[in-house]
Amino acid sequence: MKVSDLLKKATKLKKENKVEEAIKVLDEAYKNGIYEPPSYEMEEDEEYTDFDKLLTLQDLVRKAKYLQEIGKIDESLKYLDELIKSTSSRVNYSVWEIDELSNLHNHKAIVLKKEKRFNKEFIERIKSYCLRGISTNIKANKKPSKTGDDFIDELKLKDFKRNRKDWLLTLENLLDPKRLLKFVEDNSKKTTIKFDKREVVGFAQLVINQLYKTDKIGIEFKKLIKD
């Protein structure tokens, strides 16, 4: 069975509340399919694979949601942590990996929210926000050079110039102290963590501007909060 058909079958089983069966079908799809991360570069002499076999990050994340459905919360979080770890190892090679990593932390936050683990959810939201800011900062401040740039070449110069305006505006919004404070307030309402909201705002601005590595975000953020 084609990978796309397996993914559709898993969706159908999930809707029929046959979640355990759906997970087995997902595993089969993962076994037969191929996930090529954004940093993957095809060799010049490499013949491309069947596009039907390609898996997206969204396809992979589905398993975590399904595991949560049947009460396997620890397995769900462990699975997401494995995806986060593997993606973190590639962020130095592609800005698009940072986007993937931001999305993964957001998916983890969603799982934690459903379990009412609001303290940990908030931390994941902050990580996701900061990573999105770092990615946007890198894109917005890229400048075309005579020697060429893989990132710009990938987008084509015309598209890059058009998109850069949007990235600059997005970056401005992400760094805006009022918007950031609202984000912190909205996402920390149900937490029992003790912290100064304005310090968190300053922390996020610093992380985005200094382009902190992903592991440092968690380490530094822990210094601001107390359970």
GIHUBEL-V455597 format. One record per helix or strand. SS is the DSSP state (A for helix, B for strand). FROM is the first residue (numbers start at 1). TO is the last residue. Records with the same first field share a line. If there is no record, write none. Layout:
SS = FROM-TO / FROM-TO
//
This chain:
A = 3-15 / 19-32 / 51-53 / 57-69 / 73-88 / 95-114 / 118-140 / 150-155 / 157-175 / 177-187 / 197-210 / 214-222
B = 34-35 / 54-55 / 194-194 / 226-226
//
